[in-house]
Structure formats: structure tokens, C-alpha cells
Amino acid sequence: MAFYITKPLNIPLETDVNDVEGRLLKLLKIGKRELLSYSLHKLSVDARDKSDVHFVCSYLVKTSRIPFNALPYDAPHDVITEATAMASAASLIVIGAGPAGLFAALYLAKRGFKVTVIERGSDISERKQKVMRYFGGGVFDPECNVQFGLGGAGTFSDGKLTTGISSPLTYTVFRQFVRSGAPEDILTNALPHIGTDKLVGVVANLRDEITSYGGEFIFDRAVYDFIVEDGSVRGVILQDGTRFFADGVLLACGHSARDIFYRLAELGAELAFKPFAVGLRIEHSRKFIDTAQYGALFATHRDLPSASYKLAMNGSSHSCYSFCMCPGGVVVAANSEADTVVVNGMSDYARNADNSNSALVVNVTADDMADFGFGRGAFAGVEFQRDLERRAYKLGGGDYRAPCQNVTDFAYGKVSEHFDVVPSYPRGVVSADLRQLLPEPLNVVICEALRTFDRKIVGFGTSGVFTGVESRTSSPVRIVRDGDFQSNLKGLYPVGEGAGYAGGIVSSAVDGLRVAIHIADTLPRRI
């Protein structure tokens, strides 16, 4: 008896994808008694033929003999459930409670380390209240916002779990999310997502599990400085002067903790510029995207989720692509500094808002930074981001309103008289010429991409609205680490997206686990 993964099987809509025994027996060419068990492994939607939209499913089957049309399956290890405590007096500080910090802290706490998580933002309940007050027109809090607080930047996003990495640790990440309250369909959907409304509970459960193993959380206290002795980091200093010492410090601060980057450079840490992407968030009606992707016949079918898309264009000098696509979502205010405007996308689990949005972003390099007047230093990208975000604030007229423009008007540099789609950005929008925001070479690339994308999704480039600016796609800085996962300041472990080693919820969590496993295997021997 063994487990196998079947080849993809087409399943009509309105069919229960968990009740397909007859189809599997035919596919596998085995008898009913030889199929011992089966479960859905992966589900996607095939909408290439708009007259025949259907599911494509693969199944995990257990059989008593070798079947046809299937490959042997060995489940990866779940390193968190398998982790056992060891005798160790080692103490660790984790800076930041995003995916990288939480998964690293969970693994290390379960292994018996004394773990203290320091998060500059608030715990999730208070954080949610502060963010919603700001969205509703309240005061901006630079220490607790869409970027900072329990769960990190991913909490107020779509909660997408798609990833391009192939690490076996992704199995652990998905399983742990489900154990923490995420919907079980993230294990089977080809485009898994949790949604902000469910993520707030998931990160709270992660926090509680960490504390159940002895971990401690300190909220609303930012790390101000590092305690460095003989070239090694021995601890941290908080803004109120409190000092915490530890055997190691994991830096999982996210890519918006710019003050930490600059302080590390002053202390002699090696940092480098990292290519990233900037652009604008494009918003269409959900009905338009659903119809474009599924066709008029299936656009409102009850079995189909809000439609997604993924678009890319490789130009002669730059690439432009859709990023962080939010079906049935909204555009949110994602700034972390005063008097700036940053946009991002957010969806609840149901993805049933009126609009669908994504960022259309253009990759930028060190050469671009020099061409745009920001030099080639490690912080060229940070200063470029800041410049864009401050200019977006001015274009929006202040009070954290965002500049907005019809897609059709963007091509001609024309201020829109009215908007083709009602913008969802919560602080309000101001009609403005977004061509004044980005450097003209990037505007040209976006215009070219719109023409290309309009051939793939008819109407995509000739409808909808742009809102700016999308500048926080990934970290513009890499904190260099060696084969031991440490900075040249020994004892400091840069982790996750902010350190420049991940891009999204899953890859950040995986990087946190990778570093935590290494620490658990090596740090006790160095004490």
C-alpha cells in the first residue's frame, strides 16, 4: 500500500470535487477495492475556453497496487509538529512579528529557547482598531499601521499564499496556518489566500501558541539601537532606554523599518542595494474582471471564485507586471511615515467587494537609481521610495488623500474629470496627473504594458483607474548575511522580506524557519 498523486483530472462545475470515486477508478485503471482512500490535493480553474470553464484537480490516493496516471507521493516533514524541546539556556530576541518573526519564534520556543519578540506596533486587536480609525479619516500613527504591528504588512493585504519557492518548508507553513485557524482550502487551492478578516485571528493564535511554549511578546516598543561588543550583537535598546540582552538577535523587521537599516549601517553592518519594483495600483470593477476571465456564461457562477489574473511584459529596458492581485478587494493606505501616500491591496476571505485591483509595477535597478539622481549606495532605493511617497502625498493635496487618474487619461497626461470606476482608497482620492509622479521612463513602460495587457484581457488597458503610489513591493535593501545566516555583526540574523531574503507571506515564513532551524542546530554549541 502506498500513496500517489494523480495526474490532473477535469471536473465540471457543480460537481462535488470530494466525491469523484468513479472518475478516479477510471483514471487509475484499478478496481474499487484497490482504492483505499483519496482526498483532494490541488484545485485550479481552467477558463481558457469560455464555453467550458471547469475545475482541474489532482488527488492524493492510497492504493493496494501501483495505479496508472499517478506518481508516488512522500509527504514532506512538518518541522513544527516534529520539533521537541531540548535542554538549553540560550535566549533569543526576535525583532518584528510578521511571518518571518512569528514562524522563527514558534519553532525556537517549541525547541526550548527563551524567546522574546519585540514589535514596534500593537497587538492585533488594538492594531486593527488603529488601522480602521486611520482608514476612516483618523490620525496616522507612524508606529502602528498597515506596515507595523502583530502579523506584519501581510495582515492587511489579501493574505495571498502563492509563492515561487519550492522549499519543503512550505508544507510546514501551510499546515501551521491551518492549525492556527486559516481555512483548510489553502491546502488544496492553486491560488490560496486567507483574507484580512481571517488573518487577524490566525496571527492571534500564532501569538498564543508561541506564549504557550514560554515565548514573550513586547508590543508598542520600537528597537532604537543595538548593543554591540567586539563586533557582535549582544542585545537591543528600546526607545525608552530599556536594554535586553540575548545570545542571538533575529532581525525580522520588515522592509518598512528604515530607521533600523540606517542604524545598522552606522554600526558597520554590511548592506547593499537590492532591485525592487514601483508603480501604480490599477482598479477595475469585479464584474469586468470576472467576465473577462470567465466569459459572460460563467462570470456569475456560484462555484467560481472572484477571478484573478497575472500579467507580465518583458520590455527592452524594463519589465512590467501585475503584483499582489486582489480579486474583490480594495485599495488601502499603506504608508508608514507621516505626510506620505503609499497604496496596497487588501481582500477579505470572501473577495466580494465591488472592485478588483492589482499593482502594475516596473522593475528598477541600481542603474535606474543613478539615472534618477539617487546614486548607487545601499540606500538609493529607500530614498527613491521616500521621494515618490512624499510626491504622491503632495499630488493628493494632503490629509493622506491619494492621487488618482483614469487609465485612459494616464496615457495622455490628462487630469480626469470623472472616474470610470469608483476608487476604493479609504482616505479619499484627488484627480491628478500621475505622469508627474513616476520618472518618465517608467511611465513609458507602463503605457507600453497597458497596450500589451489589453490584448490579453480586452479592455484592461482602456478602462479602470490608477491610484498611486505603489512603492513597497519588496525591500530595496539587503542586509548581507553569510552561510551561517549572520550579518558581519555576529549574533545578528537578518531574516525575511525586510532583510532582502523573501518576497511575500510564505517565503518570509519559510526563511524564518530556515534560520530558526539553523540556530537550533548550532547556537547551543556556541554558548
N, C-alpha and C positions, 0 to 999 in steps of 0.2 A: 504494500500500500504506500502510495506516495502522493505528493501534491504537484499540481501542474497549473500553468497559466494558459488559458485557451487563446487561440487567435481571435481577432476582432469578429464580432457577430452583429449583424444588423438587426435591430429590434424596432418594430413600428411604434410610433407614438400611441399612447393609450394602452400599451401593453405593460403589465407589471414586470419590470426588469428583474425582480427577485423570484419570478415564477416561470422559469424557462426550461424546465427539465427536458421536455420533448425536443426542443431545439438543440440542447446540449448533447443529448444522446445521438442525435443525427450528425452533429458536427464531429463529435469524438469517435463515432462509429463503435460504440460499446453498448452493452445491454444495461437495462435498468438496475439490475443487482450489482453491476460493476461500478456504478456511480454512487459512491458512498456519501458524498456531501458536495455542496457547491455554494459559492457566495459571490456576489458582485465584486469585481476587482477594480475596474475602471470604466467610467461612463463619459461619453462626449456626445455632442450633437453634430450630425453631418447635414449641412444645409446647402451643399453645393448645387444640388438640383432642387429648385424652389417648388417643384411639384411633388417632391418626395423627401421631405425633411424627416429624419429618423434618428434614433439613438444608435451609437456604436458602442458595444460593450465587450469587455473581456471578463472572464470568470476564473476564480480560484477553485479548482476542483480537486477532490480526493478520489482516487480510483483504485481498484484492485488489480488492474493491469494497465500497461502502457497504452494511452489513447492516441488517436490521430489528432492532428491540428492543435497541438499543445506542447508546451515546453516545461521541463522540470522547474520547480519553484522552491527556493530556500529562503525563508523569511529572514531579514536582517535582525540583528540583535537590538533589543530595546535597552540601551545602556543605562537609562534611568531606573527602570524596574529591576535591572540586574545589579545596580550599584549597592554595595554593602559598606557599612561604617567600618573604619579602621582606627586603631589607636593612634591618635595624632594630636599634638598640641598646637599645630600650625593655625595661624589666624590669617584671614584674608579680607581685604576691603574690595568691594565691587562698586565702582563709581558709575551710576546710571542703572535705571530699572526698566530698560527697553528689552527686546527679545534676547539680545546677546547677554546682557547682565542677568536677567531672570533665569535663563537656562543654565548659565555658568554657576550662578548662586545655588540653584536647586541641586545640581549634580554634586557640587562641592559640599553643601550642607549635608546631603544624604551620605556622603563618604566620611563625614565626621569632622570636617573642618569647621572652625569658628568663623562664620561669615557675617560680615556687616555690609549691607547695601546702603549706599548714600545716594539719595536722589534729590536734586535741587527743586523739583516740582512737588506737587501734593500727592497724597494718596488718591485712589481713583474716584471715590465719591466726591470729595472736595474738588478734585481736578475737573471732573465733569461739570460741576456747578459753575466753576470759574470760566471754563471754556464756553458754556452755553450763555452765561451772562455777557461775555465779550461778543459772541455772535449776535446777541440781541441788542447791541449798542452800548454795553457797559465798558468799564475801564479795562485797558490792556494791562496784563500782568506779565512782565518780562521773565519771571521765574517759574510761572506755571501757565501753560498754554498748549497749543496743538503739538509743539515740539517737546516740551518738558513735563514730566510727571510720570506716575506709575503706568507702565505699558509702552512708554516712548512714543515716537511720532506715528508709529503704525496703528495705535489705538484709534485715532481719529482719522481713519482712512477707510478704504474698502475692506481692509483685513485680508487682502489677497495673499494666497499661499502658493502661487505659481512661482517656480524657480528654475533657473537654468543649470543649477549644480546637480551633480549625480552622487553626492556623498551618501553612504548608507545611513548616516546620522539623520537624514531627513525622515526616515521611518520613526525614529525616536521622537522627533519634533512633532510630527502629526499625531502620534499616539498620545503624547503628553497633552497636546491641545485638547483632544477628545476627553481625556481623563479630567481635564480642568474645566469641562463644560462646553467645549465647542461642538457644533453639530457633527454627527458621525458621518455625514455625507462628504466631509472634507477628505475622508479616506478613499473615496471612490470617484469623486468628480474630477474630470480632467482640468477644470478651471476652479479649483477650490477657493472658497473665501468664507470668512467668519462674519464680517459685518461689525460696524462700530457698536451697535446695540448689544451684541453678544460678547464682543471683545472686552467690554468693561467688566463683565462678570468673570471671564476667563482669566484676566490678569489678576483680579482679586483672589481667585482660587489658587493661582500660582504663588502669589504672595503668602497665602495662608499655608500652603504646603511647605514652603521654604521655612517659615517660622516654626512649623511643627517639627522640623529637624534641628531646631536651635538657631536658625538664622535670625538676624535682627535687621530691621529697616529703620532708616532715619530719613524722614521726609522734610521738605521745605528748608533744606540747609545745603547750600552750594559749596563745593570744594573750591577754596580760594587759592591754595598753594600746596606744594608737595614738600615733604621732609626728605631731604637728600643728604646722605652721608657717604663720603668716599665713592661718589659716583653711583650710588644705589639708592633707590627709593625705599624709605623705611616707614612712610605713613603719609597722612594728609593733614592739612589745616583747613578748618571751615571758616566761613566769613566772620563768625563771632569769636574766632581765635581758638576754638576747641581743637585739640590735637588727638588724632587717632593713629596708633602705631600698629603695624602688622608685618607678617613675614612676606607678604606679596600684595600688590595692588593691581587689580584688573580694571583697566580703563575702558568702559563701555558707555561712553558719554553721549553717543550720537553725533551726527555731523553738524549740529547747530551750536555746540558748546565751544564757540570760537575763542572765548576767553581762556579756556584750558589749553587750546592749541598754542596760543601766543605765549602763555606762561611756560609751557614745556620747552618751547624754542629758547626762551630766556635761560632756562636751566641747562641747556645743552643737548636736549633730545634731538635726534635726527628726524626731520620732517621733510617731505617732498611734495611738490605739486602733483595732483592726480587729475587726469582728464575727467570731465563730467559733461553735463548737458543742461541747456537752458532753453526756455521757450515760452509758450502761451498755452493756456488751457482752453480747449475748444468744446463747445456745448451745443448739442442738438436735442431735439425732442426725443424722448424714449420711443415714441411711436415711429418716428422716422427711422431710427437705427434698427428697431425690431423689424420693420417692414423691409428695409434694405437688406438685412441679413437673412431673414426667414422667408421673405416673399409675402404678398398680400394674403395668400391662402392660410399660412401658418402663423402670421405675425401675432395673433392674439390667442394662440392655442394654449390651453391651461397647463399642459405638460412641459412647456418650454420656458426656460428662464429668460429674464431680460437679456437681450442679445449683446454680445461682446464683439470686439474687433481688435485686430493687431495689424498695424500698417507700418511699413518701412520703405525708405528710399535712400539708396546709396548714390549721392551726387558726386560730382567731380572733385569737390573740395571738402564737403561735409556730408554726414548722413543726417537724416531727419526721420523720426519715428514716433509712434504713439507710445505713451508711457502712462502707467497707472490708470488704465481704463476703468471707469466706474459706471457700469450699466445701472440705470435707475438711481443715480446718485446726485449729489450736489457739490458745488464748488465751495471750499471753505477758506477761511482766513488763517493762514498757517505761519504768520510771522513770529519771530522770537525776539525781535528788537523793536524798540519804540520808533515811531514815525517811519515805518516801512510797510510795504504791502507785499505779501507772498501768498500765492494761491496753491491749493492742492485739491484733490478729490476725495469724497467720502461717500460711502453707501452703508445703509443698514442691511441686515441679512436678507430681507425680502426684496431689496433692489427695486422698489416700486415707486420711486419719485418720478416726477413728470419728465425730467431730462436725463440724458446720459452724457457723460463727459470723459475726456482724456486730456493729457498734456501732449502737445506737439512740440517736441524738443529737438534741438540741434546739438550735436557733439561739439565740444570746444577743447582745444589743446593748448599746450604751452606756447606754441607759435601764435595762436589767437590772442592769448593774454598779452603777449608783447605787442602785437598789432593793434590791440585796443587800448594800449597805453598803461598796462598794469604790470609790466615787467615779466621776469621769468622766475621770480622767487617762489618759495614754498607757499606763500600766502597770496599769490597773484589771483588765484581763483576766488578766495574769500573776499578780497577787495572788489573784484568784479561783481560778485553776488551782491555785496552791500550797495554798490553803486546802482545796480539795477533795481534793487528793492527800495532804495530811497527815491529814485526817479519815478518808480511806479506810485509811490505814496503822493508825490507832487502832482503827477498826472491825474490822480484820483481826486485831487482837491483837498486832501487832508481827512482827518477823522476816520482813517483806515478804510475809506471807500476805495474801490478798485477801478482802474481804467478799463473800459470795455468798448468793443467795436464789432460791427458785423463782419463776418468773414469776407464777404464780397467787397466791403469798403476798405478792408485792410490792404487788399491788392493795389488800391488806387490812392492810399494815404488820405482817405476821406473820413471826416468825423461823421458818425452815423446819426441820422435824425431820429430814428426809432430802431428798436432791436427786433430782429427776426424771431428770436426766441427769448422768453423771459429769463434773464440771468438769475441764477440761484445763489450767487455770492451773498452771504448773510449781512454784511455791513453796508450794502448798497453799492451801486456802480455809477460811474460818470462816463458819459460818452467822450472818447478821446481818440487821438490818432496813435495807435500802438506802434506805428512805424518809428515814432520818436523815442521809443523805449529801448528796443534792442539795436545793436550795431547793424548797419545796413547790410553787410554781407550775410548776416543771419536772417534778416528779413527776406532777402532774395531766395535763400534756401527754402524757407517756409512757403513762399509763394510757389516755387517750383514743386514742392512736395504736395501742396494742395491740388495742383493740376494732376499730378500723378495719382494721388489718392482718390480724386474724383472719378478716375477711370475704373478704379476698383470698387468703390461704393458711389454710385451715381448720385450726385447732389451733395456729397460730403464737403467738397471744396467750394460750393456755391450756396451754402446755407449755414445757419447757426451763428454763434457769436464767439469771439475771443475775449478772454479776461487775463490780465497779466498781474504779476509776472510769475512764471514757474521757474524757480531758481534752485530748489533744494532736492534735485533728483538723486544726488549721491554726494558723498564727501568730496570737496575739492582739494583735500589734503590727505596724505598717507603718513601715518606715524610709523616709521620704519621699524620692523622687528626682525629678529634673527631666527635661526632654525629652532631656537628654544622658546619662540614666541615672545621674547622680551625685547624691549627697547634697548638702545645702547645705555640708557639709565637702567641698570639691572634692578630686578624686582618689580618693574613696571611692565604689565602685559597689555598692550593695546589690542582691543577686541571689537569686532563687529563693524557696522557700517561707518560709524564716526571715525574709526581708525583707518578706514580705507580698505577693509578686507571683506566686505559683504555689500549686498545691494537688495534689501528687502527683508521681510519678516523671517522667512525660512532660512535664508543664507546667514542672516545675523545670528539666529538661534543656533545654527549648526556651528558657526565659528566660535560662539561662546562655549558650546560643548567640547569642541576640539581642544581649545585652550584649557578648559577645566580638566579634561581627562589627562592632558599632559602634566598639568600642575599636580594632580593627584598621584601620578606615577613617579614624579621626580622631586617635588618640594620636600616631602618628609625626610628624604635622604640628605637634604642640604641643611637641615636645622641642627 
